[in-house]
Amino acid sequence: MSEKNARYEKLIQLINLWQDFEKEKTGTIELEEFAIWMLTKAQTQKPVFANQLKNTNNIPLEAVINVLLLRSAKFIEQQMKPIFAESPITYTDYRILACVDARKNPRKIEVINEVMLETTTATAIMKNLIEEDLLSEAQDALDKRSKRLSLTKKGQILFYQKKLEVIALLPSMFAVLPLDEKQQLVNLLTNVDRFFSNL
């Protein structure tokens, strides 16, 4: 098979996967959802998907990095599920509470930018957390158009309880890496994060 035909065949496979994805989804479909759906399907394939990527010709290195980062984010989300299965908050709620706690009385827009959710989605979650008395909001003294967030007493108790559980889980999630490789990974991801943050 020529290289051109091989590319056409992969394109046809991608179109077929998209059609399968459309059958399972309703409403508006985002490319990010399709990517996550494909990565989830790949988890059941053997050999390990990361090895398949490394051993496949004509795949740009950047594409491999992109897929592995997406998969890592998905794996982390899956590992967090048991912690929040019986909890009154979700992992996404926790991320918002963590951001408010770390930034100390941030503006809403700062939280939205930090957790990288759609504005409408993040706003709805924050509204719910306020109604549940986990967050409180107050007018920004310097900008009347903005509001600042803080954890309520109830929010602090719940957040720190979950934070302890998350911290206890993290070492096992990254146990495969020795300390020096963890530091290298932090440095590399910091560079990537800084790049995207400045776009």
Helices and strands as residue ranges (DSSP letters): H 3-24, H 31-42, H 49-54, H 61-84, H 91-103, H 108-115, H 119-131, E 135-139, E 147-151, H 153-173, H 179-197
